Amino acid sequence: HIARPVQQGGMSPFRIFGGGGGGGGGLPSRASLANPDKAGYLVKQGGFVRNWKKRWFVLKGDSLYYFNSPASDEPNGAIVLDGCFIQSADEISRKKNSFGVFHAERRTFFLAADSAAELKEWCAVLQAKIDLLDELADSDSDMSDE
């Protein structure tokens, strides 16, 4: 007897890591991610099977979306950056030019760039985005306190 996964009706096959509620539960289309803050290749460590795969990443809004390639229409998943922090991870991941996207309650993502310069560029733009999201969250909580 071979066990087959049960498909729940209406559930998206995509995974959004973090964030919680909101929206339609799926990921945006490639077309809706036009004019990103940054896009390019990074190598991502898998969540279950810990192998490394080259993926096309698109930073837009509060999330870092990843695709099989720039031509892919739908993302494989997304990393919601709200509440995250970035840290070098060469020693932890045993991968050169790597960094982690850490969150206190969500999955940690390990990503690696092709060069030290590319690593520095990705980390700078991601940290700037996280800082902006933190500022927005702080201003929202200040307004709700009034």
N, CA, C and O atoms as CSV, one atom per row, in Angstrom:
chain,resi,resn,atom,element,x,y,z
A,1,HIS,N,N,0.853,-1.190,0.000
A,1,HIS,CA,C,0.000,0.000,0.000
A,1,HIS,C,C,0.889,1.241,0.000
A,1,HIS,O,O,1.779,1.374,0.840
A,2,ILE,N,N,0.644,2.144,-0.945
A,2,ILE,CA,C,1.412,3.384,-1.037
A,2,ILE,C,C,0.547,4.520,-0.532
A,2,ILE,O,O,-0.551,4.759,-1.035
A,3,ALA,N,N,1.059,5.217,0.471
A,3,ALA,CA,C,0.329,6.363,1.012
A,3,ALA,C,C,0.409,7.521,0.041
A,3,ALA,O,O,1.478,7.825,-0.489
A,4,ARG,N,N,-0.712,8.163,-0.190
A,4,ARG,CA,C,-0.756,9.330,-1.067
A,4,ARG,C,C,-1.136,10.555,-0.234
A,4,ARG,O,O,-1.979,10.478,0.660
A,5,PRO,N,N,-0.500,11.683,-0.543
A,5,PRO,CA,C,-0.864,12.884,0.208
A,5,PRO,C,C,-2.299,13.293,-0.094
A,5,PRO,O,O,-2.783,13.142,-1.216
A,6,VAL,N,N,-2.947,13.799,0.902
A,6,VAL,CA,C,-4.321,14.271,0.744
A,6,VAL,C,C,-4.267,15.712,0.276
A,6,VAL,O,O,-3.613,16.547,0.902
A,7,GLN,N,N,-4.946,16.009,-0.815
A,7,GLN,CA,C,-4.980,17.364,-1.361
A,7,GLN,C,C,-6.186,18.081,-0.769
A,7,GLN,O,O,-7.324,17.656,-0.968
A,8,GLN,N,N,-5.944,19.152,-0.053
A,8,GLN,CA,C,-7.026,19.949,0.515
A,8,GLN,C,C,-7.530,20.915,-0.538
A,8,GLN,O,O,-6.718,21.574,-1.187
A,9,GLY,N,N,-8.796,21.025,-0.731
A,9,GLY,CA,C,-9.368,21.956,-1.699
A,9,GLY,C,C,-9.079,23.390,-1.327
A,9,GLY,O,O,-9.190,23.781,-0.165
A,10,GLY,N,N,-8.707,24.173,-2.325
A,10,GLY,CA,C,-8.493,25.593,-2.104
A,10,GLY,C,C,-7.165,25.962,-1.481
A,10,GLY,O,O,-6.873,27.148,-1.333
A,11,MET,N,N,-6.357,24.995,-1.115
A,11,MET,CA,C,-5.067,25.311,-0.510
A,11,MET,C,C,-4.042,25.568,-1.608
A,11,MET,O,O,-4.003,24.853,-2.609
A,12,SER,N,N,-3.230,26.570,-1.420
A,12,SER,CA,C,-2.202,26.880,-2.390
A,12,SER,C,C,-1.045,25.897,-2.254
A,12,SER,O,O,-0.689,25.516,-1.139
A,13,PRO,N,N,-0.456,25.484,-3.369
A,13,PRO,CA,C,0.717,24.626,-3.282
A,13,PRO,C,C,1.959,25.415,-2.897
A,13,PRO,O,O,3.016,24.830,-2.660
A,14,PHE,N,N,1.843,26.740,-2.833
A,14,PHE,CA,C,2.986,27.571,-2.507
A,14,PHE,C,C,3.089,27.776,-1.007
A,14,PHE,O,O,2.113,27.653,-0.268
A,15,ARG,N,N,4.295,28.090,-0.586
A,15,ARG,CA,C,4.534,28.316,0.827
A,15,ARG,C,C,4.977,29.757,1.025
A,15,ARG,O,O,5.886,30.245,0.353
A,16,ILE,N,N,4.330,30.412,1.943
A,16,ILE,CA,C,4.760,31.743,2.347
A,16,ILE,C,C,5.254,31.595,3.774
A,16,ILE,O,O,4.495,31.215,4.666
A,17,PHE,N,N,6.521,31.895,3.988
A,17,PHE,CA,C,7.119,31.718,5.298
A,17,PHE,C,C,7.040,33.006,6.067
A,17,PHE,O,O,7.694,33.992,5.727
A,18,GLY,N,N,6.240,32.994,7.097
A,18,GLY,CA,C,6.070,34.160,7.937
A,18,GLY,C,C,4.813,34.910,7.552
A,18,GLY,O,O,4.043,34.483,6.691
A,19,GLY,N,N,4.633,36.013,8.198
A,19,GLY,CA,C,3.537,36.891,7.826
A,19,GLY,C,C,2.215,36.565,8.476
A,19,GLY,O,O,1.579,37.460,9.032
A,20,GLY,N,N,1.781,35.348,8.432
A,20,GLY,CA,C,0.471,35.040,8.978
A,20,GLY,C,C,-0.610,35.445,8.009
A,20,GLY,O,O,-0.450,35.250,6.804
A,21,GLY,N,N,-1.673,35.985,8.472
A,21,GLY,CA,C,-2.881,36.225,7.685
A,21,GLY,C,C,-2.726,37.116,6.481
A,21,GLY,O,O,-1.623,37.331,5.978
A,22,GLY,N,N,-3.832,37.622,6.034
A,22,GLY,CA,C,-3.856,38.571,4.942
A,22,GLY,C,C,-3.905,37.924,3.580
A,22,GLY,O,O,-3.466,36.788,3.400
A,23,GLY,N,N,-4.437,38.644,2.634
A,23,GLY,CA,C,-4.388,38.249,1.235
A,23,GLY,C,C,-5.147,36.985,0.922
A,23,GLY,O,O,-5.871,36.441,1.755
A,24,GLY,N,N,-4.960,36.527,-0.312
A,24,GLY,CA,C,-5.671,35.365,-0.802
A,24,GLY,C,C,-4.989,34.056,-0.491
A,24,GLY,O,O,-5.485,33.005,-0.898
A,25,GLY,N,N,-3.873,34.071,0.212
A,25,GLY,CA,C,-3.214,32.842,0.608
A,25,GLY,C,C,-2.227,32.320,-0.411
A,25,GLY,O,O,-1.481,31.387,-0.113
A,26,GLY,N,N,-2.195,32.895,-1.617
A,26,GLY,CA,C,-1.256,32.464,-2.641
A,26,GLY,C,C,-0.139,33.463,-2.786
A,26,GLY,O,O,-0.061,34.454,-2.060
A,27,LEU,N,N,0.721,33.182,-3.733
A,27,LEU,CA,C,1.820,34.091,-4.015
A,27,LEU,C,C,1.491,34.915,-5.249
A,27,LEU,O,O,0.698,34.490,-6.090
A,28,PRO,N,N,2.093,36.087,-5.361
A,28,PRO,CA,C,1.807,36.935,-6.517
A,28,PRO,C,C,2.384,36.340,-7.802
A,28,PRO,O,O,3.303,35.521,-7.769
A,29,SER,N,N,1.828,36.766,-8.922
A,29,SER,CA,C,2.357,36.326,-10.213
A,29,SER,C,C,3.647,37.080,-10.507
A,29,SER,O,O,3.928,38.119,-9.909
A,30,ARG,N,N,4.410,36.547,-11.419
A,30,ARG,CA,C,5.672,37.170,-11.829
A,30,ARG,C,C,5.414,38.589,-12.349
A,30,ARG,O,O,6.182,39.506,-12.057
A,31,ALA,N,N,4.341,38.770,-13.115
A,31,ALA,CA,C,4.018,40.074,-13.687
A,31,ALA,C,C,3.780,41.127,-12.611
A,31,ALA,O,O,4.123,42.294,-12.805
A,32,SER,N,N,3.200,40.737,-11.482
A,32,SER,CA,C,2.914,41.702,-10.418
A,32,SER,C,C,4.168,42.084,-9.626
A,32,SER,O,O,4.124,42.972,-8.774
A,33,LEU,N,N,5.277,41.412,-9.908
A,33,LEU,CA,C,6.530,41.713,-9.218
A,33,LEU,C,C,7.474,42.539,-10.095
A,33,LEU,O,O,8.688,42.533,-9.890
A,34,ALA,N,N,6.902,43.249,-11.073
A,34,ALA,CA,C,7.715,44.104,-11.948
A,34,ALA,C,C,8.329,45.233,-11.127
A,34,ALA,O,O,7.801,45.600,-10.078
A,35,ASN,N,N,9.417,45.770,-11.594
A,35,ASN,CA,C,10.144,46.866,-10.930
A,35,ASN,C,C,10.497,46.532,-9.477
A,35,ASN,O,O,10.135,47.278,-8.568
A,36,PRO,N,N,11.195,45.423,-9.254
A,36,PRO,CA,C,11.551,45.044,-7.882
A,36,PRO,C,C,12.648,45.943,-7.311
A,36,PRO,O,O,13.322,46.666,-8.045
A,37,ASP,N,N,12.811,45.884,-6.002
A,37,ASP,CA,C,13.900,46.605,-5.341
A,37,ASP,C,C,15.247,45.993,-5.725
A,37,ASP,O,O,16.254,46.692,-5.839
A,38,LYS,N,N,15.244,44.680,-5.920
A,38,LYS,CA,C,16.452,43.970,-6.357
A,38,LYS,C,C,16.021,42.607,-6.871
A,38,LYS,O,O,15.037,42.033,-6.405
A,39,ALA,N,N,16.774,42.099,-7.838
A,39,ALA,CA,C,16.527,40.758,-8.360
A,39,ALA,C,C,17.864,40.157,-8.784
A,39,ALA,O,O,18.763,40.873,-9.226
A,40,GLY,N,N,17.985,38.856,-8.646
A,40,GLY,CA,C,19.210,38.187,-9.070
A,40,GLY,C,C,19.282,36.782,-8.520
A,40,GLY,O,O,18.427,36.349,-7.747
A,41,TYR,N,N,20.328,36.075,-8.937
A,41,TYR,CA,C,20.518,34.701,-8.484
A,41,TYR,C,C,21.190,34.644,-7.122
A,41,TYR,O,O,22.123,35.395,-6.840
A,42,LEU,N,N,20.703,33.745,-6.289
A,42,LEU,CA,C,21.336,33.344,-5.041
A,42,LEU,C,C,21.188,31.832,-4.967
A,42,LEU,O,O,20.362,31.250,-5.670
A,43,VAL,N,N,21.978,31.202,-4.125
A,43,VAL,CA,C,21.835,29.777,-3.883
A,43,VAL,C,C,21.137,29.625,-2.536
A,43,VAL,O,O,21.551,30.231,-1.547
A,44,LYS,N,N,20.080,28.818,-2.496
A,44,LYS,CA,C,19.268,28.648,-1.285
A,44,LYS,C,C,19.371,27.217,-0.776
A,44,LYS,O,O,19.306,26.260,-1.548
A,45,GLN,N,N,19.532,27.092,0.529
A,45,GLN,CA,C,19.522,25.759,1.131
A,45,GLN,C,C,18.078,25.319,1.339
A,45,GLN,O,O,17.248,26.085,1.827
A,46,GLY,N,N,17.792,24.085,0.966
A,46,GLY,CA,C,16.445,23.546,1.111
A,46,GLY,C,C,16.035,23.424,2.568
A,46,GLY,O,O,16.879,23.324,3.458
A,47,GLY,N,N,14.736,23.432,2.799
A,47,GLY,CA,C,14.204,23.362,4.157
A,47,GLY,C,C,14.180,21.959,4.723
A,47,GLY,O,O,14.415,21.771,5.916
A,48,PHE,N,N,13.901,20.973,3.892
A,48,PHE,CA,C,13.816,19.594,4.366
A,48,PHE,C,C,15.051,18.817,3.942
A,48,PHE,O,O,15.771,18.263,4.773
A,49,VAL,N,N,15.285,18.786,2.637
A,49,VAL,CA,C,16.529,18.209,2.125
A,49,VAL,C,C,17.501,19.377,2.078
A,49,VAL,O,O,17.259,20.356,1.372
A,50,ARG,N,N,18.581,19.287,2.808
A,50,ARG,CA,C,19.479,20.428,3.000
A,50,ARG,C,C,20.469,20.653,1.856
A,50,ARG,O,O,21.594,21.098,2.086
A,51,ASN,N,N,20.056,20.350,0.637
A,51,ASN,CA,C,20.946,20.619,-0.490
A,51,ASN,C,C,20.787,22.073,-0.932
A,51,ASN,O,O,19.819,22.740,-0.569
A,52,TRP,N,N,21.743,22.551,-1.714
A,52,TRP,CA,C,21.749,23.934,-2.167
A,52,TRP,C,C,21.309,24.000,-3.622
A,52,TRP,O,O,21.795,23.234,-4.455
A,53,LYS,N,N,20.398,24.904,-3.931
A,53,LYS,CA,C,19.909,25.059,-5.297
A,53,LYS,C,C,19.935,26.526,-5.697
A,53,LYS,O,O,19.587,27.409,-4.913
A,54,LYS,N,N,20.351,26.765,-6.922
A,54,LYS,CA,C,20.371,28.121,-7.459
A,54,LYS,C,C,18.934,28.546,-7.771
A,54,LYS,O,O,18.198,27.830,-8.450
A,55,ARG,N,N,18.551,29.706,-7.271
A,55,ARG,CA,C,17.205,30.230,-7.467
A,55,ARG,C,C,17.284,31.703,-7.869
A,55,ARG,O,O,18.238,32.406,-7.535
A,56,TRP,N,N,16.264,32.147,-8.588
A,56,TRP,CA,C,16.140,33.557,-8.949
A,56,TRP,C,C,15.330,34.243,-7.858
A,56,TRP,O,O,14.205,33.829,-7.575
A,57,PHE,N,N,15.879,35.279,-7.246
A,57,PHE,CA,C,15.229,35.981,-6.145
A,57,PHE,C,C,14.768,37.363,-6.593
A,57,PHE,O,O,15.444,38.048,-7.361
A,58,VAL,N,N,13.597,37.753,-6.090
A,58,VAL,CA,C,13.020,39.065,-6.386
A,58,VAL,C,C,12.587,39.689,-5.061
A,58,VAL,O,O,11.753,39.133,-4.346
A,59,LEU,N,N,13.161,40.847,-4.743
A,59,LEU,CA,C,12.798,41.590,-3.536
A,59,LEU,C,C,11.771,42.643,-3.918
A,59,LEU,O,O,12.057,43.548,-4.702
A,60,LYS,N,N,10.580,42.517,-3.360
A,60,LYS,CA,C,9.490,43.459,-3.669
A,60,LYS,C,C,8.588,43.555,-2.445
A,60,LYS,O,O,8.199,42.540,-1.869
A,61,GLY,N,N,8.260,44.777,-2.055
A,61,GLY,CA,C,7.405,44.960,-0.891
A,61,GLY,C,C,8.105,44.459,0.365
A,61,GLY,O,O,9.267,44.779,0.617
A,62,ASP,N,N,7.374,43.662,1.150
A,62,ASP,CA,C,7.940,43.160,2.409
A,62,ASP,C,C,8.502,41.748,2.282
A,62,ASP,O,O,8.796,41.107,3.291
A,63,SER,N,N,8.655,41.252,1.043
A,63,SER,CA,C,9.045,39.845,0.868
A,63,SER,C,C,10.132,39.655,-0.174
A,63,SER,O,O,10.295,40.449,-1.100
A,64,LEU,N,N,10.867,38.571,0.016
A,64,LEU,CA,C,11.878,38.107,-0.923
A,64,LEU,C,C,11.326,36.832,-1.549
A,64,LEU,O,O,11.245,35.795,-0.891
A,65,TYR,N,N,10.949,36.913,-2.817
A,65,TYR,CA,C,10.339,35.786,-3.527
A,65,TYR,C,C,11.421,35.009,-4.250
A,65,TYR,O,O,12.405,35.588,-4.710
A,66,TYR,N,N,11.241,33.684,-4.353
A,66,TYR,CA,C,12.223,32.902,-5.112
A,66,TYR,C,C,11.541,32.005,-6.138
A,66,TYR,O,O,10.478,31.429,-5.909
A,67,PHE,N,N,12.220,31.920,-7.287
A,67,PHE,CA,C,11.733,31.222,-8.474
A,67,PHE,C,C,12.794,30.228,-8.945
A,67,PHE,O,O,13.962,30.338,-8.569
A,68,ASN,N,N,12.394,29.272,-9.756
A,68,ASN,CA,C,13.370,28.372,-10.367
A,68,ASN,C,C,14.292,29.139,-11.308
A,68,ASN,O,O,15.491,28.867,-11.363
A,69,SER,N,N,13.731,30.106,-12.054
A,69,SER,CA,C,14.518,30.883,-13.011
A,69,SER,C,C,13.815,32.221,-13.247
A,69,SER,O,O,12.669,32.399,-12.833
A,70,PRO,N,N,14.500,33.171,-13.915
A,70,PRO,CA,C,13.851,34.453,-14.216
A,70,PRO,C,C,12.632,34.299,-15.127
A,70,PRO,O,O,11.762,35.170,-15.144
A,71,ALA,N,N,12.562,33.217,-15.872
A,71,ALA,CA,C,11.436,32.995,-16.789
A,71,ALA,C,C,10.234,32.341,-16.117
A,71,ALA,O,O,9.165,32.267,-16.721
A,72,SER,N,N,10.382,31.869,-14.891
A,72,SER,CA,C,9.278,31.203,-14.183
A,72,SER,C,C,8.147,32.191,-13.928
A,72,SER,O,O,8.383,33.336,-13.544
A,73,ASP,N,N,6.913,31.733,-14.147
A,73,ASP,CA,C,5.750,32.598,-13.947
A,73,ASP,C,C,5.326,32.696,-12.492
A,73,ASP,O,O,4.834,33.738,-12.058
A,74,GLU,N,N,5.512,31.616,-11.732
A,74,GLU,CA,C,5.052,31.592,-10.349
A,74,GLU,C,C,6.208,31.303,-9.401
A,74,GLU,O,O,7.050,30.452,-9.686
A,75,PRO,N,N,6.252,32.009,-8.274
A,75,PRO,CA,C,7.325,31.771,-7.304
A,75,PRO,C,C,7.198,30.404,-6.634
A,75,PRO,O,O,6.099,29.869,-6.483
A,76,ASN,N,N,8.332,29.855,-6.240
A,76,ASN,CA,C,8.341,28.627,-5.433
A,76,ASN,C,C,7.945,28.937,-3.998
A,76,ASN,O,O,7.376,28.091,-3.308
A,77,GLY,N,N,8.246,30.139,-3.555
A,77,GLY,CA,C,7.948,30.534,-2.183
A,77,GLY,C,C,8.366,31.966,-1.943
A,77,GLY,O,O,8.819,32.658,-2.855
A,78,ALA,N,N,8.209,32.402,-0.709
A,78,ALA,CA,C,8.554,33.767,-0.329
A,78,ALA,C,C,9.028,33.794,1.113
A,78,ALA,O,O,8.595,32.999,1.946
A,79,ILE,N,N,9.918,34.717,1.384
A,79,ILE,CA,C,10.403,34.956,2.741
A,79,ILE,C,C,9.882,36.326,3.149
A,79,ILE,O,O,10.308,37.340,2.597
A,80,VAL,N,N,8.971,36.366,4.105
A,80,VAL,CA,C,8.458,37.636,4.617
A,80,VAL,C,C,9.529,38.212,5.539
A,80,VAL,O,O,9.946,37.558,6.495
A,81,LEU,N,N,9.969,39.428,5.253
A,81,LEU,CA,C,11.120,40.019,5.947
A,81,LEU,C,C,10.762,40.751,7.232
A,81,LEU,O,O,11.650,41.080,8.018
A,82,ASP,N,N,9.484,41.011,7.460
A,82,ASP,CA,C,9.051,41.721,8.654
A,82,ASP,C,C,9.531,40.991,9.912
A,82,ASP,O,O,9.235,39.812,10.101
A,83,GLY,N,N,10.271,41.695,10.766
A,83,GLY,CA,C,10.743,41.109,12.022
A,83,GLY,C,C,11.985,40.240,11.883
A,83,GLY,O,O,12.403,39.609,12.854
A,84,CYS,N,N,12.578,40.195,10.710
A,84,CYS,CA,C,13.765,39.358,10.481
A,84,CYS,C,C,15.048,40.135,10.731
A,84,CYS,O,O,15.028,41.358,10.869
A,85,PHE,N,N,16.163,39.417,10.788
A,85,PHE,CA,C,17.472,40.051,10.755
A,85,PHE,C,C,18.398,39.206,9.898
A,85,PHE,O,O,18.210,37.999,9.747
A,86,ILE,N,N,19.408,39.874,9.337
A,86,ILE,CA,C,20.366,39.266,8.423
A,86,ILE,C,C,21.687,39.099,9.161
A,86,ILE,O,O,22.113,39.990,9.896
A,87,GLN,N,N,22.330,37.960,8.963
A,87,GLN,CA,C,23.627,37.734,9.602
A,87,GLN,C,C,24.467,36.817,8.725
A,87,GLN,O,O,23.956,35.884,8.106
A,88,SER,N,N,25.757,37.097,8.686
A,88,SER,CA,C,26.686,36.240,7.958
A,88,SER,C,C,26.573,34.813,8.489
A,88,SER,O,O,26.392,34.607,9.689
A,89,ALA,N,N,26.680,33.832,7.599
A,89,ALA,CA,C,26.434,32.452,8.037
A,89,ALA,C,C,27.443,31.449,7.464
A,89,ALA,O,O,27.157,30.252,7.417
A,90,ASP,N,N,28.613,31.919,7.030
A,90,ASP,CA,C,29.609,31.009,6.439
A,90,ASP,C,C,29.926,29.820,7.347
A,90,ASP,O,O,29.999,28.681,6.886
A,91,GLU,N,N,30.111,30.090,8.632
A,91,GLU,CA,C,30.469,29.008,9.560
A,91,GLU,C,C,29.292,28.074,9.828
A,91,GLU,O,O,29.469,26.858,9.897
A,92,ILE,N,N,28.106,28.629,9.977
A,92,ILE,CA,C,26.921,27.816,10.267
A,92,ILE,C,C,26.554,26.949,9.060
A,92,ILE,O,O,26.283,25.757,9.205
A,93,SER,N,N,26.546,27.552,7.879
A,93,SER,CA,C,26.090,26.851,6.677
A,93,SER,C,C,27.209,26.061,5.988
A,93,SER,O,O,26.952,25.190,5.157
A,94,ARG,N,N,28.443,26.381,6.349
A,94,ARG,CA,C,29.621,25.798,5.693
A,94,ARG,C,C,29.639,26.107,4.195
A,94,ARG,O,O,30.115,25.314,3.382
A,95,LYS,N,N,29.103,27.293,3.855
A,95,LYS,CA,C,29.038,27.735,2.457
A,95,LYS,C,C,29.631,29.146,2.393
A,95,LYS,O,O,29.247,30.027,3.162
A,96,LYS,N,N,30.569,29.346,1.469
A,96,LYS,CA,C,31.220,30.641,1.315
A,96,LYS,C,C,30.213,31.685,0.828
A,96,LYS,O,O,29.310,31.374,0.051
A,97,ASN,N,N,30.377,32.913,1.288
A,97,ASN,CA,C,29.527,34.053,0.908
A,97,ASN,C,C,28.055,33.822,1.247
A,97,ASN,O,O,27.167,34.214,0.491
A,98,SER,N,N,27.807,33.186,2.383
A,98,SER,CA,C,26.425,32.901,2.767
A,98,SER,C,C,25.962,33.819,3.897
A,98,SER,O,O,26.756,34.389,4.646
A,99,PHE,N,N,24.642,33.930,3.979
A,99,PHE,CA,C,24.026,34.691,5.072
A,99,PHE,C,C,22.716,34.014,5.429
A,99,PHE,O,O,22.145,33.261,4.640
A,100,GLY,N,N,22.256,34.303,6.637
A,100,GLY,CA,C,20.984,33.761,7.089
A,100,GLY,C,C,19.959,34.871,7.223
A,100,GLY,O,O,20.288,36.007,7.564
A,101,VAL,N,N,18.710,34.521,6.948
A,101,VAL,CA,C,17.583,35.404,7.218
A,101,VAL,C,C,16.889,34.766,8.421
A,101,VAL,O,O,16.210,33.747,8.300
A,102,PHE,N,N,17.077,35.389,9.574
A,102,PHE,CA,C,16.625,34.825,10.844
A,102,PHE,C,C,15.379,35.534,11.352
A,102,PHE,O,O,15.192,36.730,11.128
A,103,HIS,N,N,14.538,34.783,12.033
A,103,HIS,CA,C,13.360,35.318,12.708
A,103,HIS,C,C,13.157,34.486,13.969
A,103,HIS,O,O,13.414,33.282,13.973
A,104,ALA,N,N,12.699,35.128,15.032
A,104,ALA,CA,C,12.542,34.450,16.322
A,104,ALA,C,C,11.574,33.271,16.270
A,104,ALA,O,O,11.755,32.298,17.002
A,105,GLU,N,N,10.545,33.339,15.417
A,105,GLU,CA,C,9.501,32.307,15.434
A,105,GLU,C,C,9.325,31.560,14.122
A,105,GLU,O,O,8.542,30.612,14.049
A,106,ARG,N,N,10.045,31.977,13.082
A,106,ARG,CA,C,9.864,31.353,11.771
A,106,ARG,C,C,11.139,30.662,11.325
A,106,ARG,O,O,12.188,30.766,11.960
A,107,ARG,N,N,11.016,29.962,10.226
A,107,ARG,CA,C,12.140,29.236,9.655
A,107,ARG,C,C,13.291,30.178,9.327
A,107,ARG,O,O,13.072,31.312,8.903
A,108,THR,N,N,14.520,29.702,9.525
A,108,THR,CA,C,15.714,30.416,9.099
A,108,THR,C,C,16.061,29.978,7.687
A,108,THR,O,O,16.064,28.787,7.377
A,109,PHE,N,N,16.351,30.946,6.839
A,109,PHE,CA,C,16.757,30.668,5.464
A,109,PHE,C,C,18.243,30.944,5.320
A,109,PHE,O,O,18.734,31.980,5.769
A,110,PHE,N,N,18.957,30.022,4.698
A,110,PHE,CA,C,20.362,30.234,4.398
A,110,PHE,C,C,20.501,30.418,2.892
A,110,PHE,O,O,20.059,29.589,2.096
A,111,LEU,N,N,21.132,31.535,2.529
A,111,LEU,CA,C,21.317,31.907,1.134
A,111,LEU,C,C,22.793,32.205,0.911
A,111,LEU,O,O,23.498,32.602,1.840
A,112,ALA,N,N,23.260,32.016,-0.315
A,112,ALA,CA,C,24.656,32.297,-0.636
A,112,ALA,C,C,24.743,33.012,-1.972
A,112,ALA,O,O,23.993,32.725,-2.905
A,113,ALA,N,N,25.682,33.953,-2.041
A,113,ALA,CA,C,25.940,34.708,-3.262
A,113,ALA,C,C,27.165,34.130,-3.960
A,113,ALA,O,O,27.933,33.375,-3.364
A,114,ASP,N,N,27.341,34.492,-5.230
A,114,ASP,CA,C,28.477,33.994,-6.010
A,114,ASP,C,C,29.791,34.651,-5.619
A,114,ASP,O,O,30.857,34.071,-5.830
A,115,SER,N,N,29.732,35.850,-5.051
A,115,SER,CA,C,30.956,36.577,-4.710
A,115,SER,C,C,30.748,37.381,-3.432
A,115,SER,O,O,29.620,37.582,-2.982
A,116,ALA,N,N,31.861,37.838,-2.857
A,116,ALA,CA,C,31.789,38.670,-1.650
A,116,ALA,C,C,31.101,40.003,-1.957
A,116,ALA,O,O,30.351,40.520,-1.129
A,117,ALA,N,N,31.354,40.558,-3.144
A,117,ALA,CA,C,30.723,41.829,-3.530
A,117,ALA,C,C,29.210,41.667,-3.655
A,117,ALA,O,O,28.448,42.521,-3.203
A,118,GLU,N,N,28.785,40.571,-4.270
A,118,GLU,CA,C,27.350,40.308,-4.415
A,118,GLU,C,C,26.710,40.065,-3.049
A,118,GLU,O,O,25.592,40.515,-2.797
A,119,LEU,N,N,27.407,39.363,-2.179
A,119,LEU,CA,C,26.923,39.128,-0.807
A,119,LEU,C,C,26.691,40.457,-0.096
A,119,LEU,O,O,25.651,40.668,0.526
A,120,LYS,N,N,27.669,41.344,-0.196
A,120,LYS,CA,C,27.580,42.650,0.459
A,120,LYS,C,C,26.387,43.441,-0.079
A,120,LYS,O,O,25.659,44.078,0.683
A,121,GLU,N,N,26.194,43.393,-1.405
A,121,GLU,CA,C,25.091,44.118,-2.041
A,121,GLU,C,C,23.732,43.587,-1.576
A,121,GLU,O,O,22.855,44.366,-1.205
A,122,TRP,N,N,23.558,42.257,-1.597
A,122,TRP,CA,C,22.286,41.662,-1.154
A,122,TRP,C,C,22.022,41.981,0.317
A,122,TRP,O,O,20.914,42.373,0.682
A,123,CYS,N,N,23.029,41.815,1.149
A,123,CYS,CA,C,22.831,42.070,2.586
A,123,CYS,C,C,22.464,43.524,2.847
A,123,CYS,O,O,21.620,43.807,3.696
A,124,ALA,N,N,23.093,44.451,2.122
A,124,ALA,CA,C,22.802,45.875,2.317
A,124,ALA,C,C,21.361,46.204,1.939
A,124,ALA,O,O,20.668,46.897,2.684
A,125,VAL,N,N,20.905,45.711,0.788
A,125,VAL,CA,C,19.546,46.031,0.345
A,125,VAL,C,C,18.504,45.332,1.223
A,125,VAL,O,O,17.451,45.903,1.504
A,126,LEU,N,N,18.787,44.110,1.652
A,126,LEU,CA,C,17.856,43.407,2.545
A,126,LEU,C,C,17.791,44.084,3.912
A,126,LEU,O,O,16.711,44.227,4.485
A,127,GLN,N,N,18.948,44.502,4.434
A,127,GLN,CA,C,18.959,45.165,5.739
A,127,GLN,C,C,18.219,46.495,5.665
A,127,GLN,O,O,17.491,46.850,6.591
A,128,ALA,N,N,18.399,47.233,4.572
A,128,ALA,CA,C,17.677,48.502,4.400
A,128,ALA,C,C,16.169,48.264,4.374
A,128,ALA,O,O,15.403,49.031,4.957
A,129,LYS,N,N,15.751,47.203,3.699
A,129,LYS,CA,C,14.314,46.869,3.627
A,129,LYS,C,C,13.797,46.488,5.020
A,129,LYS,O,O,12.722,46.936,5.421
A,130,ILE,N,N,14.542,45.676,5.750
A,130,ILE,CA,C,14.141,45.257,7.102
A,130,ILE,C,C,14.059,46.471,8.028
A,130,ILE,O,O,13.126,46.585,8.824
A,131,ASP,N,N,15.036,47.380,7.924
A,131,ASP,CA,C,15.018,48.595,8.745
A,131,ASP,C,C,13.775,49.431,8.451
A,131,ASP,O,O,13.148,49.964,9.367
A,132,LEU,N,N,13.420,49.544,7.168
A,132,LEU,CA,C,12.234,50.289,6.772
A,132,LEU,C,C,10.970,49.635,7.337
A,132,LEU,O,O,10.088,50.321,7.854
A,133,LEU,N,N,10.888,48.308,7.234
A,133,LEU,CA,C,9.728,47.590,7.775
A,133,LEU,C,C,9.629,47.761,9.289
A,133,LEU,O,O,8.533,47.905,9.832
A,134,ASP,N,N,10.783,47.746,9.973
A,134,ASP,CA,C,10.794,47.969,11.426
A,134,ASP,C,C,10.294,49.372,11.770
A,134,ASP,O,O,9.522,49.549,12.712
A,135,GLU,N,N,10.744,50.381,10.991
A,135,GLU,CA,C,10.302,51.758,11.218
A,135,GLU,C,C,8.794,51.885,11.014
A,135,GLU,O,O,8.105,52.544,11.791
A,136,LEU,N,N,8.292,51.245,9.957
A,136,LEU,CA,C,6.851,51.285,9.690
A,136,LEU,C,C,6.061,50.611,10.809
A,136,LEU,O,O,5.007,51.100,11.215
A,137,ALA,N,N,6.574,49.489,11.303
A,137,ALA,CA,C,5.901,48.780,12.399
A,137,ALA,C,C,5.909,49.632,13.666
A,137,ALA,O,O,4.919,49.677,14.396
A,138,ASP,N,N,7.036,50.310,13.924
A,138,ASP,CA,C,7.129,51.173,15.104
A,138,ASP,C,C,6.165,52.351,14.995
A,138,ASP,O,O,5.511,52.705,15.976
A,139,SER,N,N,6.071,52.957,13.823
A,139,SER,CA,C,5.177,54.106,13.668
A,139,SER,C,C,3.706,53.656,13.748
A,139,SER,O,O,2.861,54.398,14.249
A,140,ASP,N,N,3.405,52.462,13.263
A,140,ASP,CA,C,2.045,51.935,13.381
A,140,ASP,C,C,1.670,51.700,14.841
A,140,ASP,O,O,0.550,51.997,15.256
A,141,SER,N,N,2.612,51.166,15.616
A,141,SER,CA,C,2.316,50.905,17.032
A,141,SER,C,C,2.238,52.212,17.821
A,141,SER,O,O,1.478,52.303,18.784
A,142,ASP,N,N,3.018,53.230,17.423
A,142,ASP,CA,C,2.928,54.533,18.081
A,142,ASP,C,C,1.562,55.163,17.848
A,142,ASP,O,O,0.988,55.768,18.753
A,143,MET,N,N,1.047,55.019,16.639
A,143,MET,CA,C,-0.259,55.592,16.318
A,143,MET,C,C,-1.388,54.871,17.046
A,143,MET,O,O,-2.380,55.492,17.428
A,144,SER,N,N,-1.242,53.578,17.234
A,144,SER,CA,C,-2.305,52.824,17.925
A,144,SER,C,C,-2.289,53.069,19.438
A,144,SER,O,O,-3.271,52.797,20.129
A,145,ASP,N,N,-1.165,53.585,19.940
A,145,ASP,CA,C,-1.067,53.875,21.371
A,145,ASP,C,C,-1.787,55.191,21.738
A,145,ASP,O,O,-2.085,55.440,22.906
A,146,GLU,N,N,-2.055,56.012,20.732
A,146,GLU,CA,C,-2.639,57.327,21.012
A,146,GLU,C,C,-4.111,57.257,21.318
A,146,GLU,O,O,-4.738,58.284,21.573
